[in-house]
């Protein structure tokens, strides 16, 4: 048996240290590294399915070119020559090339693909399909994006969890929460329910989805009215009087009605934030996936601050750190800073179709099943049909690969070296290649180096050793590449308490409040139910094995859902939005808010799923994020 220590590069906050066991009979097992200071010997269920993904018979193992509507296997030489020919023809109009990259897998070498297209000056995507509104909310409020050390949660007397599903999103956060509760920490969960938080919660508040800002504002209003906000604290903020005037403009009754909560719920939350010992705040990604998602997060942060729970041990507001924040990626940017066209990924179909002067003629996609993952999938498909040439670097014939003209087979996790950070903890880890990839699978940077050499003038990318070394050139990270390879991980030297002493990272050192509270838009009576497409337990994004997808996909509704009496369970059931309809299997989930349809996202359109074909494209209030959960639907029979 051979044993290799490496790390997980999935788009997951935990960034686990892994042990790969390869036995003499070629059986391979994955487990958490017990010697890792954070992983501590256990991992999530997603890891257990990864070996099947690596060895799956439907994995793409050779370059494939679409010829007269059918796929033909070609050589790598022919594929690289064709890519270079297509790119070279557009060198005089680089904005006619669009690079679409996301975080299907993380690592500094995955990020290096941005350098190639930056040097060309191509069009690019901006924003995020994940956490952009929430991330920018923290930057607006605090001037930066920082957490208390995640293990400081065990010092909290109470934790208020605004919508994070501890059972599915991060097994190590879940373990820390369990450990904290054993020590006496109490947890209050605020969500539309339907999550896996019952075993992590001492109390709950069920809220109408997307309205968290009104509940936070209602509690702030009570704190101010009850003289529970210290004047000294307000001196550390900018324009507090305008913010407090804004809070006072709303009546408690209107706020509670909007949230669908009771006065007892508001009073409960006030007690949780105002008792003597510290309260930590956890912000889930879901509550920022609305039109006013950034606003939701900003009012929650304001509540955490004004109740005295920022800048102290046991307090803090937790969200996502910058996954590459402890690494140096400045070398992935073009030093000449060419002017580039930027397109929000959350509305990419619309942006491609509208692009002129020049129109998009070539799309390069890596690390993203964008057709499946972005809103309005059918609009993206229509936009792709009008683009002359699409290259997809992937390992499976997913919804995006199906729309390509050329597919280049990619390596997967465990098959290539890299360095990763985390958006949960402060460790940086070496990703050691543990397994041989299929003979013709290649990593992204190898592909682009080969193409770059074929261009005239050539586009030169640094070698792998240089990329890895430069990524470690960060003041908070005192480790060499040789040392990281030898020891496996290094912890960035950063304060364990964020914003201690209420010193914030704006130029004047003061906290910023939101100065507007938008009302909830009215609901169309034809589509009265809010569609929540939530995370899965055993798969990340759309990285789902074909045989593990339900056809038709499942949805869950509350037993008191207002449309349930109109549905005949013995006939076919559909979820319907203004964009189309999707056949589903209907299940009942007690406790869920009655206005919700719950869907576990990530399944593919070509397997009968793909919920994003029902969700309209749009942008969040800040960050150019995707307001997935702003979509309203109805249920109907065939």
C-alpha positions in Angstrom: 0.0 0.0 0.0 1.3 3.5 -0.9 0.1 6.5 1.1 0.2 10.1 -0.1 -0.9 13.2 1.8 -2.6 15.8 -0.3 -5.5 18.2 -0.1 -9.0 18.7 -1.4 -9.5 21.3 -4.1 -13.3 21.3 -4.2 -15.1 24.6 -3.9 -15.7 23.9 -0.3 -14.7 26.0 2.7 -13.1 23.2 4.6 -10.2 22.6 2.2 -9.4 19.2 3.9 -6.1 17.6 4.2 -6.4 14.1 2.7 -4.7 10.7 2.8 -4.8 8.7 -0.4 -4.3 5.0 0.2 -3.5 3.0 -3.0 -3.3 -0.7 -2.4 -1.5 -3.4 -4.4 -4.8 -4.5 -6.0 -5.2 -0.8 -7.2 -8.1 -0.2 -4.9 -8.0 3.5 -3.8 -9.5 5.0 -0.6 -9.6 8.6 0.6 -9.8 9.7 4.2 -9.2 12.8 6.3 -5.7 13.3 7.6 -5.7 12.8 11.4 -2.4 14.8 11.7 -3.9 17.9 10.1 -4.5 20.7 12.7 -7.9 21.5 11.0 -9.1 18.4 9.2 -8.5 16.2 12.2 -9.1 12.9 10.4 -12.6 13.3 8.9 -14.1 14.6 5.7 -17.5 15.1 4.1 -19.5 12.5 2.0 -18.6 14.4 -1.2 -15.0 13.0 -0.8 -16.2 9.4 -0.7 -17.8 9.7 -4.2 -14.7 11.3 -5.8 -12.9 8.1 -6.6 -16.0 6.9 -8.5 -15.9 10.3 -10.4 -12.2 9.7 -11.3 -12.8 6.2 -12.7 -16.3 6.8 -14.2 -16.9 5.1 -17.6 -18.5 8.3 -18.9 -15.4 10.4 -18.2 -14.1 12.3 -21.2 -10.6 11.0 -21.9 -9.7 12.4 -25.4 -10.1 15.7 -27.2 -13.5 15.7 -29.0 -14.4 17.9 -32.0 -17.9 18.4 -33.2 -18.1 17.6 -36.9 -21.5 17.8 -38.7 -23.3 17.5 -35.4 -21.4 14.4 -34.1 -18.3 14.1 -31.8 -15.1 12.9 -33.3 -11.9 12.0 -31.4 -8.9 14.1 -32.5 -5.3 14.2 -31.4 -4.0 16.8 -28.9 -1.8 18.3 -31.6 -4.8 18.9 -33.9 -6.8 20.3 -31.0 -4.1 22.7 -29.9 -3.4 23.8 -33.5 -7.1 24.5 -34.0 -7.3 26.5 -30.7 -4.3 28.6 -31.7 -5.7 29.1 -35.2 -9.1 30.4 -33.8 -7.4 32.7 -31.2 -4.9 34.0 -33.7 -7.6 35.0 -36.1 -9.1 37.2 -33.4 -5.9 38.8 -32.0 -6.8 42.1 -33.5 -10.2 42.1 -31.8 -9.4 40.4 -28.4 -12.7 41.5 -26.9 -14.5 39.1 -29.3 -13.0 36.3 -27.2 -14.8 35.6 -23.9 -13.1 33.7 -21.0 -15.6 32.1 -18.6 -13.9 30.7 -15.5 -15.3 29.7 -12.1 -14.3 27.7 -9.1 -15.4 24.1 -10.0 -12.0 23.3 -8.6 -9.7 25.7 -6.6 -5.9 26.2 -6.6 -3.5 28.8 -7.7 -2.7 27.0 -11.0 -6.5 27.0 -11.8 -6.4 30.7 -11.2 -3.4 31.1 -13.5 -5.7 30.6 -16.5 -6.8 34.2 -16.0 -3.2 35.4 -16.8 -3.4 33.9 -20.3 -6.6 35.7 -21.2 -5.5 38.9 -19.4 -2.4 39.1 -21.5 -4.6 38.7 -24.6 -6.9 41.4 -23.4 -10.1 39.3 -23.9 -13.5 39.8 -22.5 -14.1 38.3 -19.1 -16.8 37.6 -16.5 -17.2 39.5 -13.2 -19.2 38.9 -10.1 -20.1 35.5 -8.8 -22.7 32.8 -8.8 -22.0 32.1 -5.2 -21.2 34.7 -2.6 -20.6 38.1 -4.3 -23.3 40.2 -2.6 -22.4 38.9 0.8 -18.7 39.3 0.3 -19.1 42.9 -0.9 -21.5 43.7 2.0 -18.7 43.0 4.4 -16.3 45.1 2.4 -18.8 48.0 2.4 -19.4 47.6 6.2 -15.9 46.8 7.6 -13.6 47.9 4.8 -12.4 44.3 4.3 -13.4 40.7 4.6 -12.3 39.2 7.9 -13.5 36.6 10.4 -12.6 35.8 13.9 -10.6 32.5 13.8 -13.3 29.8 13.3 -12.3 28.0 16.5 -13.2 31.1 18.5 -16.8 30.0 18.1 -16.2 27.8 21.1 -15.8 31.0 23.2 -19.3 32.2 22.3 -22.1 32.1 24.8 -24.6 32.1 22.0 -24.4 31.7 18.2 -27.1 33.2 15.9 -27.1 31.3 12.7 -28.7 33.3 9.9 -29.6 30.5 7.4 -26.4 28.4 7.1 -27.1 24.7 6.7 -24.5 23.2 9.0 -25.4 19.6 8.1 -24.5 20.1 4.4 -22.2 23.0 3.9 -19.2 22.4 6.1 -18.6 19.3 8.2 -15.8 21.0 10.2 -17.9 24.0 11.0 -20.5 21.5 12.1 -18.0 19.8 14.4 -16.9 23.1 15.9 -20.6 24.0 16.6 -21.2 20.6 18.2 -18.1 21.1 20.4 -19.2 24.6 21.4 -22.7 23.3 22.4 -21.1 20.6 24.6 -19.3 23.4 26.4 -22.6 25.3 26.9 -22.9 27.5 23.8 -26.5 27.9 22.7 -27.5 28.2 19.0 -30.5 30.1 17.5 -31.2 29.3 13.8 -33.1 31.8 11.6 -34.3 30.4 8.3 -37.3 29.4 6.2 -36.6 25.9 7.7 -36.2 22.8 5.6 -32.5 22.7 6.4 -30.6 20.2 8.5 -30.1 22.4 11.5 -32.5 20.9 14.0 -29.7 18.9 15.7 -27.6 22.1 15.8 -30.2 24.4 17.2 -31.5 25.1 20.7 -34.2 27.5 19.3 -35.4 28.6 15.9 -37.2 31.5 14.2 -38.9 30.7 10.9 -38.7 33.6 8.5 -40.2 34.4 5.1 -37.3 33.9 2.7 -35.3 37.0 1.6 -36.5 39.3 4.4 -33.7 38.9 7.0 -32.9 42.6 6.7 -36.3 43.6 8.2 -35.9 41.3 11.2 -32.4 42.6 11.9 -33.7 46.2 11.5 -36.6 45.5 13.9 -34.2 44.3 16.6 -31.9 47.3 16.1 -34.9 49.6 16.4 -35.7 48.0 19.8 -32.1 48.3 21.0 -32.1 52.0 20.1 -35.5 52.6 21.7 -34.4 50.7 24.9 -31.1 52.7 25.1 -29.0 49.6 24.7 -26.7 51.0 22.0 -23.7 52.7 23.7 -22.9 56.2 22.5 -19.1 55.3 22.6 -19.8 52.5 20.1 -21.5 54.9 17.7 -18.4 57.1 17.6 -16.7 54.3 15.8 -19.2 54.5 12.9 -19.9 56.9 10.1 -23.3 58.7 9.8 -25.0 56.8 12.6 -27.8 59.3 12.9 -28.8 58.7 9.3 -28.9 55.0 9.9 -30.9 55.3 13.1 -33.4 57.7 11.3 -33.8 55.0 8.6 -34.5 52.4 11.2 -37.1 54.6 12.8 -38.9 55.2 9.5 -40.3 51.6 9.6 -43.0 50.5 12.0 -42.4 47.3 13.9 -45.7 46.0 12.6 -44.7 46.4 9.0 -41.3 44.8 9.6 -42.8 41.8 11.3 -45.5 41.4 8.7 -42.8 41.5 5.9 -40.8 38.8 7.7 -43.8 36.7 8.8 -42.5 36.7 12.4 -44.1 37.5 15.7 -43.3 40.1 18.3 -42.2 37.2 20.5 -39.6 36.3 17.8 -38.3 39.9 17.7 -38.0 40.0 21.5 -36.3 36.6 21.5 -33.7 37.7 19.0 -33.1 40.9 21.0 -32.4 38.8 24.1 -30.0 36.6 22.2 -27.9 39.6 21.2 -28.2 41.6 24.4 -27.4 39.2 27.2 -24.1 39.8 29.1 -21.9 37.2 27.4 -20.8 37.4 23.7 -22.9 36.3 20.8 -21.4 35.2 17.5 -23.2 35.8 14.2 -23.1 33.2 11.3 -24.3 34.4 7.9 -25.3 31.8 5.4 -24.7 32.3 1.7 -28.4 31.7 0.9 -29.8 34.9 2.4 -27.6 37.0 0.0 -29.0 35.3 -3.1 -31.8 37.8 -3.5 -32.2 41.1 -5.3 -31.4 42.8 -2.0 -29.0 40.1 -0.8 -26.2 42.6 0.1 -28.7 44.6 2.1 -29.8 41.5 4.1 -26.2 40.9 5.1 -25.5 44.6 5.9 -28.4 44.9 8.4 -27.3 41.6 10.1 -23.8 43.0 10.4 -25.2 46.3 11.8 -27.1 44.3 14.5 -23.9 42.3 15.4 -22.0 45.6 15.7 -24.6 47.7 17.6 -25.2 44.9 20.1 -21.5 45.0 21.0 -20.5 41.7 19.4 -17.8 42.8 16.9 -14.1 42.9 17.7 -14.4 40.6 20.7 -13.6 37.0 21.4 -16.8 34.9 21.3 -18.4 37.4 19.0 -17.7 38.4 15.4 -19.7 38.0 12.1 -18.7 34.9 10.1 -19.1 34.6 6.4 -16.7 33.6 3.6 -13.1 34.6 3.7 -11.2 35.3 0.5 -10.2 31.8 -0.6 -6.9 33.1 -2.0 -6.5 35.8 0.7 -3.5 34.2 2.2 -1.9 33.7 -1.2 -0.4 36.0 -3.7 -2.2 36.1 -7.1 -1.0 39.4 -8.3 1.2 37.6 -10.9 -2.0 36.3 -12.6 -2.8 39.9 -13.8 -1.5 41.6 -16.9 1.1 44.1 -15.8 0.1 46.4 -18.7 -3.5 46.5 -17.5 -5.2 46.3 -20.9 -8.7 47.6 -21.2 -11.1 44.6 -21.1 -14.8 44.2 -21.5 -16.4 42.7 -18.3 -19.7 40.7 -18.3 -21.6 39.8 -15.2 -21.6 36.0 -15.0 -25.1 36.1 -13.3 -26.6 37.4 -16.6 -24.1 35.8 -19.0 -26.6 34.7 -21.7 -28.1 38.2 -22.0 -24.6 39.8 -22.0 -23.3 37.5 -24.8 -26.4 38.2 -26.9 -26.2 41.9 -26.4 -22.4 42.2 -27.1 -21.5 44.4 -30.0 -18.4 46.2 -31.3 -17.2 43.4 -31.4 -19.7 40.6 -30.9 -18.4 37.5 -29.1 -17.0 35.0 -31.6 -15.1 32.6 -29.4 -15.8 31.4 -25.8 -13.3 29.5 -23.7 -14.8 27.8 -20.6 -12.8 26.1 -17.8 -13.8 25.3 -14.2 -17.5 26.1 -14.9 -20.6 24.2 -16.0 -22.0 27.6 -16.7 -25.1 26.5 -18.8 -26.2 24.5 -15.8 -25.1 26.8 -13.0 -26.0 30.3 -14.1 -29.6 31.6 -14.2 -31.7 31.3 -17.4 -30.0 28.3 -18.8 -32.0 28.3 -22.0 -31.0 31.9 -22.7 -27.4 30.9 -22.3 -27.9 28.0 -24.8 -29.4 30.4 -27.3 -26.6 32.8 -26.9 -24.0 30.0 -27.4 -25.7 28.9 -30.6 -24.8 32.3 -32.1 -21.1 32.1 -31.2 -18.8 30.7 -33.8 -16.5 28.5 -31.7 -16.8 27.3 -28.1 -14.0 25.4 -26.2 -14.9 23.6 -23.0 -12.2 22.1 -20.8 -14.0 19.4 -18.7 -14.2 15.8 -17.8 -17.9 15.0 -18.3 -20.5 15.6 -21.0 -22.5 18.0 -18.9 -24.9 20.7 -20.0 -22.1 23.1 -21.0 -19.8 20.5 -22.7 -22.8 19.5 -24.8 -22.8 23.0 -26.3 -19.1 23.1 -27.2 -17.5 22.8 -30.6 -14.3 21.4 -29.0 -13.9 19.6 -25.7 -10.5 19.2 -24.1 -10.3 16.5 -21.4 -9.2 17.9 -18.0 -7.4 16.4 -15.1 -9.4 16.2 -11.8 -8.6 16.5 -8.1 -5.8 14.2 -7.0 -4.3 14.2 -10.5 -2.2 17.4 -10.4 -0.1 19.5 -8.1 -1.3 22.8 -6.7 -1.6 25.1 -3.7 -4.9 26.0 -2.1 -6.2 28.3 0.6 -9.5 28.2 2.4 -12.5 30.6 2.8 -13.0 29.1 6.3 -9.7 28.8 8.0 -6.2 30.3 7.7 -4.2 27.3 6.5 -2.5 27.1 3.1 -1.9 23.6 1.8 0.2 21.8 -0.8 -1.8 19.6 -3.2 0.4 16.7 -4.1 -0.6 14.7 -7.1 -1.6 11.3 -5.9 -3.0 9.4 -8.9 -2.2 9.2 -12.6 -4.8 10.9 -14.8 -6.1 9.2 -17.9 -3.4 9.2 -20.6 -4.8 12.2 -22.5 -6.2 14.3 -19.7 -4.4 17.6 -19.2 -4.5 20.5 -16.7 -5.6 24.0 -17.7 -2.2 25.7 -17.5 -0.5 23.0 -19.7 -3.1 23.5 -22.3 -2.7 27.3 -22.4 1.1 27.1 -22.4 1.0 24.9 -25.5 -1.5 27.2 -27.2 0.5 30.3 -26.2 3.6 29.0 -27.9 1.7 28.5 -31.1 0.5 32.2 -31.2 2.3 35.0 -33.1 3.5 36.8 -31.1 3.5 34.0 -28.5 1.8 34.4 -25.1 4.2 33.1 -22.5 3.1 31.7 -19.2 5.5 31.1 -16.3 6.4 27.5 -15.5 4.6 25.6 -12.8 7.5 26.0 -10.3 7.5 29.8 -10.7 3.7 30.0 -10.4 3.7 28.0 -7.1 6.7 29.9 -5.6 5.2 33.4 -6.4 1.9 32.4 -4.9 3.6 32.0 -1.5 5.0 35.5 -1.6 2.6 36.9 1.0 3.7 38.8 4.2 1.3 36.7 6.4 2.7 33.5 5.1 6.4 32.8 6.0 6.9 29.5 4.1 9.0 28.3 1.1 7.6 26.0 -1.6 10.1 23.3 -0.5 8.9 23.6 3.1 5.2 23.5 2.1 5.8 20.4 0.0 7.6 18.8 3.0 5.2 19.8 5.7 2.0 19.8 3.8 0.5 23.0 5.3 1.3 26.4 6.8 -0.9 28.7 8.8 -1.0 32.4 7.9 0.0 34.7 10.7 -3.1 36.7 11.2 -5.0 38.1 14.2 -7.4 35.6 15.7 -9.9 38.4 16.5 -11.2 40.5 13.6 -11.5 44.3 14.1 -10.3 44.2 17.7 -10.9 47.5 19.4 -13.4 48.4 16.7 -10.6 49.4 14.3 -12.0 48.9 10.9 -10.3 48.9 7.5 -11.9 51.9 5.9 -9.4 54.9 5.5 -11.0 56.7 8.5 -11.2 53.5 10.6 -14.9 53.7 11.0 -17.7 51.3 10.3 -20.2 52.0 7.5 -24.0 51.5 7.8 -26.4 50.9 4.9 -28.4 54.0 4.3 -31.4 52.5 2.5 -33.8 49.7 3.3 -35.7 48.6 0.2 -39.2 47.2 0.6 -39.9 43.7 -0.6 -41.2 43.7 -4.2 -44.9 42.6 -4.6 -45.6 38.9 -5.4 -47.2 38.0 -8.7 -50.4 36.1 -7.9 -49.8 33.7 -10.8 -46.5 32.6 -9.2 -47.0 32.8 -5.4 -44.2 30.4 -4.2 -40.5 31.2 -3.7 -38.1 28.7 -5.3 -35.1 27.9 -3.1 -32.5 25.9 -4.9 -30.3 24.8 -1.9 -27.1 22.8 -1.6 -26.8 19.0 -1.7 -25.1 16.8 0.9 -23.2 14.5 -1.4 -22.2 16.8 -4.4 -20.6 20.1 -4.9 -22.2 22.4 -7.6 -23.0 20.2 -10.6 -20.3 17.6 -10.0 -22.9 14.8 -9.7 -22.4 11.4 -11.1 -25.0 10.7 -13.8 -26.5 7.7 -12.0 -27.0 9.7 -8.8 -29.4 12.2 -10.4 -33.2 11.8 -9.9 -35.3 11.9 -13.0 -37.6 13.6 -12.4 -35.9 15.7 -9.7 -37.5 16.0 -6.3 -39.0 19.1 -4.7 -40.3 19.6 -1.1 -43.2 21.8 0.1 -44.8 22.4 3.4 -48.0 20.5 4.3 -49.7 23.9 4.5 -48.4 25.1 1.2 -51.4 27.0 -0.3 -51.2 25.3 -3.7 -50.9 21.8 -2.4 -54.7 21.2 -2.3 -54.9 21.9 -6.0 -52.4 19.2 -6.9 -53.3 15.6 -7.7 -50.3 13.5 -6.5 -51.4 10.7 -8.9 -50.7 12.9 -12.0 -47.5 14.4 -13.2 -46.4 17.5 -11.2 -44.5 20.5 -12.6 -42.8 23.5 -11.2 -43.6 26.5 -13.5 -42.0 29.9 -13.8 -42.4 32.5 -16.5 -39.4 30.9 -18.3 -40.8 27.3 -18.5 -41.8 24.2 -16.6 -40.0 21.3 -15.1 -41.4 17.9 -14.3 -40.8 16.9 -10.6 -41.5 14.4 -7.9 -43.4 16.1 -5.0 -42.5 15.4 -1.3 -43.8 17.0 1.9 -41.5 18.5 4.5 -42.9 19.6 7.8 -41.7 22.9 9.3 -40.9 24.4 5.9 -42.3 27.9 5.3 -45.5 27.5 3.3 -44.5 29.9 0.6 -41.4 27.9 -0.3 -40.6 25.3 -3.0 -37.3 23.6 -2.0 -35.1 22.1 -4.7 -31.6 20.5 -4.2 -29.6 22.1 -7.0 -26.9 20.9 -9.4 -28.5 18.1 -11.4 -28.3 18.4 -15.2 -30.8 19.4 -17.9 -29.7 16.5 -20.0 -30.7 14.1 -17.2 -34.1 15.7 -16.6 -33.1 18.3 -14.0 -31.4 21.8 -14.2 -33.5 24.1 -12.1 -31.8 27.2 -13.4 -33.7 27.0 -16.7 -36.6 28.3 -14.6 -34.7 31.1 -12.9 -34.5 34.6 -14.5 -31.1 36.3 -14.9 -30.5 39.4 -12.8 -28.1 41.0 -10.5 -27.9 41.5 -6.7 -27.9 45.0 -5.3 -24.1 44.9 -4.8 -21.3 42.6 -6.0 -22.9 41.5 -9.4 -24.1 38.3 -7.8 -26.9 36.1 -8.9 -30.3 36.5 -7.2 -31.3 32.9 -7.6 -33.8 32.9 -4.8 -35.8 35.9 -6.2 -37.6 33.5 -8.5 -41.3 32.8 -7.9 -43.0 29.8 -9.2 -46.2 27.8 -9.0 -47.1 24.1 -9.0 -49.4 22.5 -11.5 -50.4 19.1 -12.9 -49.9 18.2 -16.5 
